[in-house]
Amino acid sequence: MPSAIFEQVYQHVVEKLRTGLSPQLTYHSLSHTLDVLKQAQLIAEKEGIQDSQEVLLLKVSALYHDTGFLFTYSQHEERGCELAREELPGFGFTTEEIDTICGLIMATKVPQAPQTRLQEIICDADLDYLGRPDFYSIGETLFQEFLCYGIVQEEAQWNKVQLKFLESHGFFTSYSKNNRETVKKQHLEVIRQKVTSQS
């Protein structure tokens, strides 16, 4: 049963993001949402989450976690929760399940402070790329987005933002600590050197 419900939610949200997101959202795009969904499932499996209901709620949260960008750039997590509350009863989700989903969405808000195992998993899935080889290509999409929205004006400023973020970030799950932390530290060193050479 959960897989049939998930398939319906998946089709609905993917179509909404595909047609509704601004092309200026080069980072917070459909591909980011699908990446977070994929990583959330992988981390949950590696962390031994076997309850099908928990996995379903995690997957739905991953789909909805950035839907707020359809409406707003700031406070998008809150808007994503509102959308989940509007739409998910139509897929048969209870108020309690939707509360869990909204808790998961809100947990991805930076600075992250997850309270449950599932929240730790979605937080690590959301920033999984920080410890991957595609860090620079994905980072470039975020740089372009930040330029578009006036969050940074040029590359030196962007590098400082990245440095501060990487220095303050920590993974929560054992899987991410073991499989992403080392590479993330390498990226941190490269950016630290860039910032030093630019100052």
N, C-alpha and C positions, 0 to 999 in steps of 0.2 A: 504493500500500500504506500509507504513513504516515497518509494521511487517514482510512482505514478504522480503523486502530488508534486514532488520536486520537479519533475519534467514539465509540468504545467507552469509552475512558478518560473522556472528557468527560461522557457520560451517567452513568457510575458515580460520579464525584466530585461532580457537580452534585446528584445525588439524595441523596448522603451528606450534603452540606453543607445542602441544603434541609431535610432532615428532622432532622439531628443537632445543628446549631448552636444555642446558647442564644439566646433572643430578647434577652437583655441585651447580646449582641455587636452593637450597633447600627452600629459601624464595620467590625469584622472579620466582615462578613456575606457572604452569597453574592454580593451585588451588587459588593462590593469585589473579590472574586476574579475575577468576570467583567470588571470594569473593568481589572484588572491584565493579564488575558489579552489583552484588546483592545489595550491600550497597548503590551504587549510585542510583539505582531505588527506594529503600526504602526512602532514604533521600529526593530525588526529590519529591516523593509522599507526604511525611510529610511536606515538604516546600511549597507545593501547586503548583508545576510545572505541568501544565496540557496540555501545547502545545505539541502535538504529535511529531512535528518536533524537538523541543528542546530536548525532551526525547530521540528521536532517535539519535541525535548528541551526547548526553551525553553517551548513551549506547555504541555507536561505539567508542567513545574516551576511555571508560573504557576498551574495548577489545584491543585497540591499545596502551594503555598507557605504557606498558612494552615490546612491541614487539621489541624494540631496543636491548634488551638483546639477541636476536637471533644473533646479530652481534658484540656487544661490551658491556663492563661493564660500562666504564665511558662514559658520554655524550649519554647515551642510549635514553634519551627523544628526542634529535635531530634526532637520527637515526630512532626512531619510527615515527616521523613526516615525514621523507623522505619516509619511507615505505607507510605510509598513502597516501601521495601525488602520489606515484607510483600506488597504487592499487585501491584506492577509486573511481577514475573516471570510472573504469570498472564496478562499482556497481551503477553508475548513479549519484554520488554526484558532486555538482557544486564546482567550485574553492572557492567560498565564504563559502560554507558549510565545505569544507576541511580546510579552514583557521580557522574557529571556532573550529573544531576538534583538529587542531594542537595547538591552543591556550589553549585548555583544557589539552592536553598532557603535554605541557610545564609548565602549572600551578602546576603540581604534583612535579616538581623539587624542592628539598629541598635546602635552606629554602623556604617554600611555600609563595607565595605572590599573591593570586588570585585577579583578577580585576572584575570579573562578578559573578553573582549568580551561574551559572552553574559551573564556575571554583571553587567556594567555595565548591560546592557539591562534585565534583570529588576529591578535596583535602581531605575533611573529609572522603570520602569513602576509599581513598587510605590508610589512617592511622586509620581507624575505630577500628582496633583491639587493639589500645593503651588503649581504655576504655572498653574492654570486658574481660570476665572471661578467654578466651583462649589466653590472652596476653602472658603468660609464655611459652605455647607450641609453639605458633607462633614465639615468641622471640627466642626460642631455634633454630628454623630453620634458623633465620637470623644470630645467633651466629655461627652456623656451616658453613653457607655461607661465612661469614666474615673471619673465620679461613681458609677456602679453598682459598680465594682470597688474603690472607695476610693483610687484613684490621686491624684485631686484632690478637694478638699472644696467649692470654690466658684470662681466665674468669674475673680476676680482672680488666683488661683493658676494656673488653666488658662491664662490669657493669658501668664503668666510662663513656663510650660512651653513654650507655642507659640513664644514669642520666642526662648528658648534653642535650641529645636530648629531653627527657621528660620535663626538666625544661624550654626549649626554645619553646616547642610546644604549640600551641593553636588551638582549633577547631574554625570554622568560622560560621557554620549554627546554628540556634536556636536548631534544633533537636539534633545535636551532642553535643552542649553545655549542653543541658538538660539531655541527655541520656548517655553520655560517660565521661563527665568531672569528675564526682565524683569518678568513679571507676579508672580512669586514675590517679587521685591524690593519691589513695590508693596504686597503683602500684609504683608510684614515691616514696612514703614514704618507701616502702619495699626495693627498690633499693638503696635509700639514706642510709638506715641502713646497707645494705650489703657493700656499698662502705666505710662507716665509720668503720665497723668492719674489713675491709681488709686493711685499711691504717695504 
